[in-house]
Amino acid sequence: MTVAIPDFCQGIQYFGQSLPDFDRYGQTAALAEGQTAIPKATDPQAVYQTLLAADALRYLTLQTTATKESGHPGGFASIADAIAALVMLGHKNILTEVGHHAPGFYSNMFLDRSLEEMGIKTVQDLGERFREMHGLLGHLSGQIPGLLGPAGPLGQGQHFAMAGAKLHPGVLFPVTIGDGGLGEPYIMSSFGHFHTAYPHCTNFLPILVWNGYSQEHHSMVSTKSNAEMIKYWEGHGFQAVILVNAKDFDDANQTGEYVDSTQFSWIQRLAFTQAVLEATDRAAQLALGGTLTVLIVKQLKGAGVHKRGAQSHNLYPGDSLSKDYIVSALQERALPPAAWQLVRTNFERASGGPAAHRVVTEQVLPLSDLGQLPLTEYTVQGEKKVATTAMGELVVHVGKNDPHFVVTNADGNAASGINNINVGLKIIHPTVDETYYQGPQGQVYEPLSEDACAGLAAAQALFGARSLWCSYESFAINGLPIWQTVTQAMAELRRPTPSTITLFTAGALEQGRNGWTHQRPEIENYFAAMMRNGNIFPLFPCDANSIQVCYEWALQTKNKGITITASKSPLPIHTTFEQARQALQDGGVILHQSPGKKQVVFAVLGDMTLLPVFEAATRLEAEGLGVKIVTVINPRRLYRPQDVLWESCTEADSHFLDDDGFGQLFGGAALIGVTGGSSAMLEPLLLRSTAPRDVFAWKRGETTASAGQLMGYNGLTAEALAERALQLLG
């Protein structure tokens, strides 16, 4: 009997003719109408249809990538069975740390109809939109309907799974981990840190894709025995390690420790599928029940696609739909139309509907009302205050009003001038010790890992909750990759979410006696470049008043990356709240202005750098010159609109200081930019000013007895500033 080809199958290159026992196990969907998961993992019909789903995923992954002669089919192919099992068991909040699995994840979203949200309704559409602008990105993004988070750089996906688990108890967050990516230094340590702090939060499930190969060679863990791999995970605190080894089911006499289940006889393929299905179900139940669990699937990379091993990793130009080995692989995986419809029906019904309607990130997470922030306005030029401590009081207020809120700091809040956060919110740790303000119910996460701290804070923000990542500026670089990934994802997200906010302190100028190892403001180059992304706002408050205004503003924003950089030393108060709010709006505000025969303008980024500038102003004024000192707090405002790709950002911020405003702030006979960090932050001044101009900035670190001595080593002295001003004025 001829079966009509379902509409969504338009574009499929090859259909199979028949399947063994389809008349017995393929007449009705394993998930009946109204069911969200298969009733039993051992049910023969469910096992049979899970196998069909795995082959459908492999087929779509290979055809989609071959359509563009580009992309990565091999890694996902080796875990397709487990992904199919998760869906059939009703679990769709699936994440990965392997961006190369993108075409497989897109295939998964296609099968459950999630991609119809972006107009992808047929297999033809799937191929045409793959790796195209405004289509399916080359690597994963939370922009895609049904997908929870991005994946490109290896070793990051676990952060999203753990953040999801923390915010949504009772929901399973599986995350696939590549055995090549397992070499990333932070994956296992981040699991360990999180489990120590949140021992009852086990509803994330790492799934190790143990296929023996990385991108271009055997993976570094390919030499481990099964027992060694189990001990490896147990040694990292996992209480249940469940391993399914395809080789145990091989009846095709494949050589080596890693084999391809699609080469088995049909009976053994079903046996392997049942083992994966049962193991996945058991792992899920353990993880949801309070046991730290990992599922390991050991199967050869490239199982069921065009090549095997590392050669299956990606396609090259010429690997088209007409290439002989692509054609052969597609024909081997081809399903009859009735099987395609069966898979579509099961995937659509699983979890109660398409992932685009069901996963946690498809809804905006409700935020607690913070009430009125307890702002304290200090008297200008009154008693010196520590800016970070002033902000810490607001952070405590946020935490006390928002139970989801978390503060993370690998360098320690006490060492950053914000011990008041520890006192108010407590460090989360299983050991109760009032000496250190720690206990199991705290909201301050302080493992000695920048990646773990940045990862939890940034992932939580992406998933809809407030957070604050604190760090010494010199060491934040170790957590920056995941933060950048999240900010880029936020720029294209289809929903509003709290901005990911950071507080960086203990800057280079405060680290004289610690030496150059602790003097690394070059990270500001990174943020300066990211400002052009459109949703990145590096903020440099000049005192304890402006830092409060900066944090107040940051809390109100959505889908942005906001860095607040400030000293932990007592420093003068220069701004009122009104001035600070004006600086946030215009980029900067005038702190000092004096008349003279010619006027030099100092545009100053930061707080401590104002000290030599005011001294230089006194010297210049003594010679009859006018001086204007502008504190630059929000340098992104100083770009021209065409300099920044703001239009395409979610929750776009279109405000830039216009030419008249720029002239009022920075107009003068000469302009000197001053920063204790990267000169790149002052690029907008150099682009827009037409006056003779120069920049004084950080050069290199050294061990010194004071901030003044360190500034002198870098040429940031009143003498040098005044002399250069005179030269520019002619």
NUMIDO-176091 format. One line per 3 residues: number of its first residue (from 1); their letters; for each residue x, y, z of C-alpha. Coordinates in Angstrom, 2 decimals, padded with zeros to 5 digits. Example, Ala and Ser with C-alpha at 12.3 -4.5 7.8 and 13.67 -1.06 7.14 Angstrom:
! NUMIDO-176091
1> AS> 012.30,-004.50,007.80  013.67,-001.06,007.14
***
This chain:
! NUMIDO-176091
1> MTV> 000.00,000.00,000.00  001.36,003.41,-000.96  001.51,005.87,001.91
4> AIP> 001.23,009.57,001.18  004.38,011.52,001.87  003.80,013.95,004.77
7> DFC> 004.12,017.60,003.83  007.02,018.20,006.22  009.05,015.57,004.33
10> QGI> 009.29,017.77,001.25  012.96,017.91,000.36  013.94,014.49,001.67
13> QYF> 016.32,012.99,-000.89  015.70,009.30,-000.21  012.93,007.24,001.37
16> GQS> 013.27,003.69,002.60  010.97,000.99,001.28  010.26,-001.12,004.34
19> LPD> 011.39,-001.81,007.90  011.43,-005.06,009.85  008.36,-005.53,012.08
22> FDR> 006.91,-002.15,011.16  003.50,-003.74,010.79  003.79,-004.87,014.41
25> YGQ> 005.41,-001.88,016.15  004.80,001.00,013.78  001.07,001.16,013.30
28> TAA> 000.39,003.65,016.10  002.56,006.16,017.89  004.22,004.99,021.10
31> LAE> 003.05,008.25,022.68  -000.71,008.15,022.52  -002.76,011.31,022.18
34> GQT> -002.47,013.26,025.44  000.64,011.42,026.65  003.81,013.44,027.28
37> AIP> 006.21,010.48,027.55  006.33,006.79,026.84  004.82,004.76,029.72
40> KAT> 007.74,002.34,030.07  011.32,002.35,028.78  011.09,-001.41,028.27
43> DPQ> 008.02,-001.32,026.06  008.95,-002.95,022.71  006.94,-000.44,020.70
46> AVY> 008.66,002.47,022.46  012.08,000.91,021.89  011.33,000.33,018.22
49> QTL> 010.16,003.87,017.65  013.10,005.33,019.58  015.38,003.57,017.10
52> LAA> 013.44,005.14,014.23  013.81,008.54,015.87  017.58,008.12,016.21
55> DAL> 017.87,007.27,012.52  015.64,010.21,011.59  017.95,012.51,013.55
58> RYL> 021.01,011.09,011.83  019.43,011.37,008.39  018.38,014.99,008.87
61> TLQ> 021.72,015.94,010.37  023.65,014.57,007.39  021.32,015.84,004.69
64> TTA> 021.15,019.29,006.24  024.91,019.66,006.48  025.46,018.23,002.99
67> TKE> 023.00,020.78,001.61  025.59,023.44,002.47  028.72,021.25,002.20
70> SGH> 029.39,022.59,005.67  028.75,021.75,009.29  029.43,018.94,011.72
73> PGG> 027.44,015.69,011.55  029.78,013.16,013.17  029.72,014.02,016.85
76> FAS> 025.96,014.28,017.17  025.50,011.05,015.21  027.17,009.11,018.03
79> IAD> 024.70,010.41,020.63  021.52,010.46,018.51  020.18,007.40,020.33
82> AIA> 020.34,009.16,023.72  018.77,012.36,022.36  015.93,010.30,020.90
85> ALV> 015.55,008.53,024.25  015.35,011.82,026.14  012.60,013.10,023.89
88> MLG> 010.61,009.88,024.06  010.89,010.06,027.86  009.47,013.59,027.80
91> HKN> 012.65,015.56,028.54  013.17,018.51,026.20  015.17,020.99,028.27
94> ILT> 018.31,019.65,026.60  021.60,021.55,026.50  025.07,020.87,025.18
97> EVG> 028.60,022.16,025.54  029.32,020.99,021.99  028.50,023.68,019.45
100> HHA> 029.38,021.23,016.70  026.21,019.31,017.53  024.16,022.20,016.16
103> PGF> 022.74,020.44,013.06  021.57,017.56,015.24  019.89,019.88,017.71
106> YSN> 018.24,021.74,014.83  017.02,018.42,013.46  015.55,017.64,016.87
109> MFL> 013.73,020.98,016.93  012.50,020.39,013.38  011.03,017.03,014.22
112> DRS> 008.94,018.38,017.11  007.80,021.37,014.99  009.60,024.01,017.07
115> LEE> 011.29,025.45,013.99  007.92,026.29,012.48  008.10,029.34,014.76
118> MGI> 010.74,030.70,012.38  009.07,029.52,009.18  010.92,026.22,008.79
121> KTV> 008.19,023.73,007.95  009.81,021.25,005.58  013.11,019.43,005.22
124> QDL> 013.71,021.64,002.20  013.37,024.70,004.44  015.69,023.13,006.98
127> GER> 018.50,022.77,004.47  017.96,026.15,002.88  018.01,028.04,006.19
130> FRE> 020.96,026.12,007.66  024.04,028.31,008.14  022.38,031.33,006.59
133> MHG> 021.87,034.82,007.97  018.60,035.06,009.92  018.40,031.29,009.74
136> LLG> 020.01,028.46,011.67  023.37,029.60,013.02  026.48,027.58,012.36
139> HLS> 026.64,026.83,016.07  023.89,026.80,018.65  022.08,029.84,019.94
142> GQI> 019.19,030.36,022.33  017.71,032.51,019.58  016.48,029.31,017.90
145> PGL> 012.98,028.28,019.06  013.12,025.45,021.56  016.84,025.71,022.30
148> LGP> 017.80,026.93,025.75  021.29,028.31,025.32  024.24,028.94,023.05
151> AGP> 027.12,026.58,022.36  030.25,027.37,020.42  033.30,027.51,022.70
154> LGQ> 033.72,024.15,024.39  033.27,023.68,028.11  030.38,026.08,028.71
157> GQH> 027.09,024.21,028.36  027.23,022.71,031.83  026.79,026.19,033.32
160> FAM> 023.42,026.56,031.63  022.28,023.14,032.81  023.22,023.91,036.42
163> AGA> 021.61,027.36,036.34  018.45,025.81,034.93  018.45,023.17,037.63
166> KLH> 018.89,025.78,040.35  016.05,027.94,039.06  013.65,025.12,038.17
169> PGV> 013.62,022.29,040.76  011.84,019.20,039.48  012.78,019.82,035.85
172> LFP> 015.55,017.76,034.25  018.31,019.57,032.37  020.37,017.06,030.40
175> VTI> 023.61,018.42,028.91  025.76,016.54,026.44  029.51,016.70,027.05
178> GDG> 031.90,015.76,024.27  034.83,013.54,025.14  037.01,015.96,023.19
181> GLG> 035.59,018.89,025.12  036.12,017.00,028.36  039.68,018.27,028.13
184> EPY> 038.47,021.79,028.82  039.75,022.58,032.31  036.54,023.82,033.87
187> IMS> 033.86,021.24,033.13  034.48,018.84,035.96  035.54,021.48,038.47
190> SFG> 032.39,023.50,037.83  030.27,020.41,038.52  032.19,019.87,041.75
193> HFH> 031.92,023.46,042.95  028.21,023.61,042.19  027.43,020.32,043.90
196> TAY> 029.32,021.37,047.03  027.32,024.58,047.24  023.99,023.12,046.13
199> PHC> 024.11,019.44,047.13  020.35,018.94,046.79  020.22,020.46,043.31
202> TNF> 020.97,017.40,041.18  018.37,017.78,038.43  021.00,018.37,035.75
205> LPI> 022.28,015.34,033.88  025.65,015.30,032.13  025.65,012.89,029.19
208> LVW> 029.17,012.04,028.08  029.47,011.52,024.34  032.33,009.04,024.57
211> NGY> 033.01,008.41,020.89  036.80,008.16,020.98  037.60,011.16,018.77
214> SQE> 037.86,014.90,018.94  037.99,017.16,015.90  041.06,015.87,014.12
217> HHS> 042.36,012.90,016.05  041.64,010.42,018.82  040.33,012.15,021.94
220> MVS> 042.69,012.37,024.89  040.35,010.19,026.98  040.04,007.52,024.29
223> TKS> 042.68,005.38,026.00  040.74,005.04,029.24  039.14,001.71,030.02
226> NAE> 035.49,001.58,031.00  036.47,001.09,034.63  038.84,004.06,034.50
229> MIK> 036.19,006.31,033.03  033.72,005.29,035.72  036.32,005.98,038.43
232> YWE> 037.11,009.33,036.82  033.55,010.53,037.28  033.24,008.96,040.71
235> GHG> 036.44,010.76,041.68  034.74,014.01,040.78  031.87,013.34,043.16
238> FQA> 029.31,011.65,040.93  027.31,009.15,042.94  025.80,007.25,040.01
241> VIL> 027.77,006.58,036.84  025.73,004.75,034.19  027.63,003.48,031.17
244> VNA> 026.16,002.03,027.99  028.82,000.56,025.71  027.78,-000.13,022.12
247> KDF> 030.51,-002.76,021.83  028.61,-004.98,024.25  025.91,-005.37,021.57
250> DDA> 028.10,-005.65,018.48  027.43,-008.66,016.26  029.18,-007.17,013.22
253> NQT> 032.70,-007.98,014.42  033.84,-004.35,014.37  037.40,-003.75,015.50
256> GEY> 038.46,-001.38,018.26  036.88,-000.20,021.48  034.47,002.17,019.74
259> VDS> 031.84,000.73,017.40  028.89,001.89,015.31  025.51,000.58,016.45
262> TQF> 023.94,001.19,013.02  026.10,-001.68,011.70  024.50,-004.20,014.07
265> SWI> 021.78,-006.60,013.03  018.28,-005.22,013.48  017.75,-007.31,016.62
268> QRL> 020.95,-006.02,018.19  020.17,-002.48,017.18  016.94,-002.81,019.12
271> AFT> 018.82,-004.32,022.07  021.25,-001.40,022.11  018.42,001.13,021.78
274> QAV> 016.59,-000.48,024.68  019.74,-000.32,026.79  020.14,003.40,026.01
277> LEA> 016.46,004.04,026.69  016.51,002.21,030.02  019.79,003.82,031.08
280> TDR> 018.52,007.28,030.18  015.32,006.71,032.12  017.22,005.46,035.16
283> AAQ> 019.70,008.32,035.00  016.89,010.85,034.74  015.05,009.40,037.73
286> LAL> 018.21,009.37,039.83  019.08,012.94,038.91  015.56,014.13,039.69
289> GGT> 015.62,012.16,042.92  018.67,013.79,044.49  021.54,011.68,043.19
292> LTV> 024.40,013.32,041.29  024.36,011.25,038.11  026.15,010.99,034.79
295> LIV> 025.12,008.97,031.75  027.93,007.77,029.48  027.21,006.49,025.98
298> KQL> 030.23,004.86,024.37  029.78,004.70,020.62  032.01,005.44,017.63
301> KGA> 032.02,008.99,016.31  030.14,009.21,013.02  027.82,006.29,013.77
304> GVH> 025.37,006.04,010.89  026.63,008.93,008.77  029.11,009.34,005.89
307> KRG> 032.41,008.55,007.63  033.65,007.28,010.96  036.02,008.64,013.60
310> AQS> 037.45,012.14,013.35  036.90,012.08,009.58  033.17,012.39,010.27
313> HNL> 033.60,015.56,012.28  032.77,018.08,009.59  032.00,018.40,005.91
316> YPG> 034.26,020.15,003.43  033.54,021.85,000.09  032.56,019.08,-002.27
319> DSL> 030.77,017.02,000.39  027.46,017.68,-001.34  024.21,015.76,-001.65
322> SKD> 025.59,014.17,-004.81  028.86,012.93,-003.25  028.97,009.14,-003.38
325> YIV> 029.57,008.50,000.32  026.93,011.08,001.29  024.42,009.40,-001.03
328> SAL> 025.28,005.97,000.35  024.92,007.07,003.97  021.58,008.79,003.34
331> QER> 020.22,005.74,001.57  021.27,003.53,004.48  019.47,005.78,006.99
334> ALP> 016.41,006.41,004.81  013.02,005.82,006.43  009.69,005.18,004.71
337> PAA> 007.14,008.02,004.82  005.05,006.26,007.46  008.06,006.05,009.77
340> WQL> 008.76,009.76,009.34  005.18,010.55,010.33  005.48,008.29,013.36
343> VRT> 008.62,010.06,014.55  007.04,013.47,013.99  003.95,012.49,015.98
346> NFE> 005.96,011.17,018.93  008.27,014.19,019.03  005.40,016.65,018.79
349> RAS> 003.49,014.95,021.63  006.51,014.48,023.90  006.65,016.87,026.86
352> GGP> 003.21,018.20,025.94  004.15,019.90,022.69  007.00,021.46,020.73
355> AAH> 010.00,022.52,022.78  009.39,026.04,021.53  006.27,026.05,023.68
358> RVV> 007.46,023.94,026.59  011.09,024.54,027.62  011.72,026.88,030.53
361> TEQ> 013.44,029.60,028.51  010.44,030.14,026.25  008.74,032.06,029.05
364> VLP> 009.94,035.10,030.95  010.85,034.11,034.50  008.93,036.30,036.98
367> LSD> 011.22,038.62,038.93  010.79,039.59,042.57  009.91,043.20,043.27
370> LGQ> 012.98,044.91,044.71  011.12,047.85,046.20  013.12,051.04,046.78
373> LPL> 016.90,050.67,046.68  018.54,052.09,049.86  020.69,054.67,048.07
376> TEY> 022.95,056.82,050.24  024.09,060.11,048.73  027.41,061.23,050.20
379> TVQ> 028.50,064.86,050.39  030.69,066.03,047.52  034.26,066.56,048.73
382> GEK> 033.22,065.31,052.15  034.60,062.20,053.84  036.29,059.73,051.51
385> KVA> 034.28,056.58,050.83  034.90,053.12,049.37  032.82,052.83,046.21
388> TTA> 032.52,049.06,046.22  031.28,049.05,049.82  028.58,051.58,048.91
391> MGE> 027.43,049.32,046.09  027.55,046.32,048.41  024.73,047.75,050.51
394> LVV> 022.49,047.81,047.44  023.52,044.26,046.52  022.44,043.04,049.95
397> HVG> 019.06,044.69,049.46  018.63,042.94,046.12  019.48,039.57,047.64
400> KND> 017.11,039.99,050.56  014.25,040.78,048.18  015.06,038.26,045.45
403> PHF> 015.60,034.63,046.54  016.91,033.65,043.09  019.65,036.30,043.20
406> VVT> 023.23,035.08,043.49  026.55,036.90,043.92  029.67,035.11,042.70
409> NAD> 033.30,035.98,043.43  036.37,033.77,043.04  038.64,036.38,044.64
412> GNA> 036.54,036.90,047.75  034.16,039.68,048.62  036.08,040.61,051.76
415> ASG> 039.18,041.28,049.65  037.12,043.43,047.27  035.74,045.91,049.79
418> INN> 032.35,044.23,049.80  032.43,042.07,052.90  029.09,043.68,053.71
421> INV> 027.66,041.38,051.03  028.96,038.34,052.90  027.55,039.68,056.17
424> GLK> 024.16,040.37,054.65  023.69,037.44,052.28  026.11,034.77,053.59
427> IIH> 028.54,032.62,051.64  026.88,029.40,050.54  028.86,026.47,051.95
430> PTV> 027.86,023.22,053.68  030.04,024.10,056.68  028.42,026.60,059.03
433> DET> 031.00,029.09,060.32  029.89,032.52,061.51  033.52,033.70,061.47
436> YYQ> 033.30,033.78,057.69  029.57,034.43,057.42  028.99,031.11,055.69
439> GPQ> 026.27,028.51,055.74  024.22,026.24,053.45  021.49,028.82,052.79
442> GQV> 023.71,031.65,051.54  023.47,033.62,048.31  027.19,034.25,047.80
445> YEP> 028.94,031.65,045.63  032.71,031.79,046.16  034.59,028.85,044.61
448> LSE> 038.16,029.67,043.58  037.29,029.47,039.91  036.53,032.50,037.78
451> DAC> 034.86,030.24,035.22  032.56,028.70,037.81  031.65,032.15,039.15
454> AGL> 031.16,033.81,035.77  029.40,030.72,034.46  026.73,030.50,037.14
457> AAA> 026.11,034.26,037.20  025.94,034.70,033.43  023.91,031.53,032.84
460> QAL> 021.43,032.51,035.52  020.96,035.90,033.86  020.41,034.26,030.49
463> FGA> 017.79,031.99,032.08  015.90,035.00,033.43  017.20,035.65,036.96
466> RSL> 019.30,038.40,038.50  022.93,037.83,039.39  026.20,039.66,040.00
469> WCS> 029.65,038.38,039.06  032.40,040.04,041.11  036.10,039.68,040.41
472> YES> 039.49,041.25,040.67  039.90,042.97,037.32  043.23,041.20,036.79
475> FAI> 041.73,037.72,037.01  038.35,038.21,035.37  039.86,037.11,032.07
478> NGL> 039.53,033.50,033.21  035.76,033.83,033.38  035.29,036.12,030.41
481> PIW> 034.62,033.51,027.66  031.29,032.35,029.11  030.30,035.95,029.90
484> QTV> 030.94,037.02,026.31  028.98,034.03,025.01  026.00,035.02,027.12
487> TQA> 026.09,038.69,026.15  026.13,037.77,022.47  023.22,035.39,023.04
490> MAE> 021.31,038.11,024.88  021.69,040.45,021.93  019.65,038.13,019.72
493> LRR> 017.37,036.53,022.31  013.64,036.46,021.53  012.66,037.55,025.04
496> PTP> 013.77,040.08,027.64  016.04,038.85,030.41  017.98,040.62,033.19
499> STI> 021.31,042.01,032.07  024.42,040.15,033.15  026.15,042.55,035.55
502> TLF> 029.69,042.46,036.88  031.71,044.34,039.48  035.44,044.41,038.80
505> TAG> 037.67,045.89,041.47  041.22,045.78,042.81  042.36,047.39,039.58
508> ALE> 045.97,047.67,038.52  046.56,050.99,040.31  045.50,049.42,043.63
511> QGR> 047.87,046.48,043.28  051.28,048.15,043.62  052.83,045.83,046.18
514> NGW> 051.31,042.73,044.55  053.23,043.43,041.36  052.47,042.85,037.71
517> THQ> 050.78,039.48,038.25  047.89,041.43,039.78  048.05,044.38,037.38
520> RPE> 046.20,043.35,034.25  043.80,046.04,033.08  044.25,044.88,029.49
523> IEN> 040.93,043.07,029.81  039.40,046.49,029.20  040.57,046.15,025.58
526> YFA> 038.14,043.27,025.29  035.24,045.26,026.69  036.16,048.23,024.52
529> AMM> 035.92,046.09,021.41  032.65,044.56,022.63  031.06,048.01,023.01
532> RNG> 030.58,048.00,019.25  028.42,044.84,019.60  025.58,047.10,020.65
535> NIF> 024.56,045.73,024.05  027.80,046.07,026.04  028.17,048.91,028.53
538> PLF> 031.44,049.16,030.47  030.84,051.62,033.32  033.55,053.46,035.25
541> PCD> 032.01,055.25,038.25  034.30,057.89,039.72  033.13,057.64,043.33
544> ANS> 030.80,056.03,045.88  027.81,058.04,044.66  028.12,057.28,040.97
547> IQV> 028.65,053.56,041.56  025.28,053.36,043.28  023.63,055.13,040.35
550> CYE> 025.40,052.78,037.92  024.09,049.69,039.71  020.62,051.19,040.05
553> WAL> 020.55,051.71,036.27  022.02,048.29,035.48  019.30,046.54,037.50
556> QTK> 016.64,048.17,035.32  018.16,047.08,032.01  017.53,043.96,029.94
559> NKG> 019.67,041.84,027.62  022.89,043.73,028.18  026.37,043.03,029.45
562> ITI> 027.30,045.66,032.01  030.70,045.84,033.67  031.17,048.15,036.65
565> TAS> 034.85,048.84,037.38  035.73,050.64,040.60  038.39,050.88,043.29
568> KSP> 038.16,049.33,046.73  040.11,052.22,048.29  038.59,055.22,050.11
571> LPI> 038.45,058.04,047.55  036.93,061.53,047.30  033.29,062.10,046.37
574> HTT> 033.05,064.08,043.13  029.44,063.68,041.92  025.92,064.11,043.17
577> FEQ> 023.33,061.52,042.19  021.95,063.98,039.67  025.36,064.41,038.05
580> ARQ> 025.95,060.65,038.00  022.63,060.03,036.28  023.52,062.70,033.74
583> ALQ> 026.86,060.98,033.14  025.11,057.68,032.52  022.91,059.38,029.95
586> DGG> 025.57,061.51,028.24  028.66,059.37,028.76  030.29,061.81,031.16
589> VIL> 029.79,064.89,033.28  031.91,067.95,034.03  033.49,067.84,037.49
592> HQS> 035.56,070.98,037.25  035.72,073.94,034.89  037.79,077.12,035.07
595> PGK> 038.18,080.00,032.63  041.45,080.93,030.99  043.09,082.24,027.85
598> KQV> 042.91,078.71,026.40  041.12,075.71,027.78  042.45,072.15,027.99
601> VFA> 039.97,069.35,028.54  040.84,066.23,030.52  038.51,063.27,029.83
604> VLG> 039.17,060.90,032.71  038.11,057.27,032.92  038.07,055.80,036.40
607> DMT> 038.36,057.06,039.94  041.97,056.98,041.11  043.19,058.58,037.89
610> LLP> 041.40,061.80,038.86  044.05,062.47,041.53  046.92,063.48,039.19
613> VFE> 044.49,065.20,036.83  043.24,067.61,039.50  046.84,068.30,040.47
616> AAT> 047.70,068.99,036.83  044.73,071.35,036.62  046.10,073.40,039.52
619> RLE> 049.44,073.74,037.74  047.87,074.81,034.46  045.50,077.26,036.08
622> AEG> 048.47,078.89,037.78  049.70,079.74,034.30  046.43,081.38,033.34
625> LGV> 044.97,078.47,031.40  041.43,077.20,031.64  040.84,073.57,032.57
628> KIV> 037.81,071.34,032.19  037.75,067.92,033.87  035.16,065.45,032.61
631> TVI> 034.62,062.09,034.28  033.80,059.51,031.60  031.46,057.01,033.24
634> NPR> 029.64,055.45,030.27  031.97,055.53,027.24  029.57,053.64,024.98
637> RLY> 027.35,056.75,024.89  030.22,058.66,023.29  030.28,056.64,020.08
640> RPQ> 028.32,057.79,017.05  025.25,055.67,016.27  026.85,054.30,013.10
643> DVL> 029.85,053.04,015.10  027.78,050.50,017.02  025.54,047.64,015.85
646> WES> 022.77,048.51,018.27  019.80,048.27,015.88  019.75,044.47,015.76
649> CTE> 019.95,043.97,019.53  017.03,042.77,021.59  015.97,045.54,023.99
652> ADS> 018.04,047.91,021.84  019.52,051.04,023.40  019.70,053.73,020.73
655> HFL> 020.97,056.66,022.78  024.27,058.29,021.86  025.54,061.74,022.78
658> DDD> 024.88,064.06,019.85  027.44,066.46,018.39  026.20,069.44,020.37
661> GFG> 026.38,067.51,023.61  029.81,066.18,022.73  031.02,069.70,022.07
664> QLF> 029.68,070.95,025.40  031.49,068.21,027.29  034.74,067.90,025.40
667> GGA> 035.05,071.08,023.37  038.27,072.99,024.07  041.61,074.03,022.64
670> ALI> 043.11,070.62,023.46  041.84,067.26,024.71  043.70,064.69,026.79
673> GVT> 042.16,061.34,027.64  043.39,059.76,030.87  042.87,056.20,032.09
676> GGS> 044.59,053.77,034.37  043.52,051.02,032.02  043.18,050.51,028.29
679> SAM> 043.35,053.49,025.93  040.84,051.66,023.70  038.06,052.75,026.07
682> LEP> 038.66,056.32,024.95  038.42,055.56,021.23  035.16,057.55,020.84
685> LLL> 036.99,060.73,021.90  039.67,060.24,019.29  037.05,059.58,016.61
688> RST> 034.93,062.62,017.33  037.15,065.36,018.66  038.76,067.77,016.17
691> APR> 041.02,069.42,018.74  044.70,068.57,019.19  044.51,065.50,021.39
694> DVF> 046.39,062.70,023.11  045.79,059.80,025.50  047.57,058.80,028.70
697> AWK> 046.97,055.16,029.58  048.31,052.07,031.29  051.52,050.61,029.88
700> RGE> 052.90,047.86,032.10  052.93,046.65,035.68  055.61,046.74,038.34
703> TTA> 055.95,046.23,042.09  055.55,049.60,043.80  054.91,050.98,047.27
706> SAG> 051.92,053.08,046.29  049.38,053.84,043.59  051.12,057.14,042.96
709> QLM> 054.43,055.40,042.33  052.74,052.97,039.94  051.06,055.82,038.09
712> GYN> 054.44,057.51,037.85  055.94,054.34,036.37  053.26,054.52,033.68
715> GLT> 053.67,058.24,033.04  050.35,059.14,034.69  051.65,062.12,036.68
718> AEA> 050.52,065.68,037.11  053.81,066.91,035.67  053.50,064.80,032.53
721> LAE> 049.85,065.72,032.03  050.48,069.44,032.43  053.50,069.36,030.15
724> RAL> 051.61,067.55,027.40  048.72,069.99,027.71  051.09,072.90,027.15
727> QLL> 052.55,071.17,024.11  049.13,070.60,022.58  048.10,074.18,023.23
730> G> 051.17,075.34,021.34
***
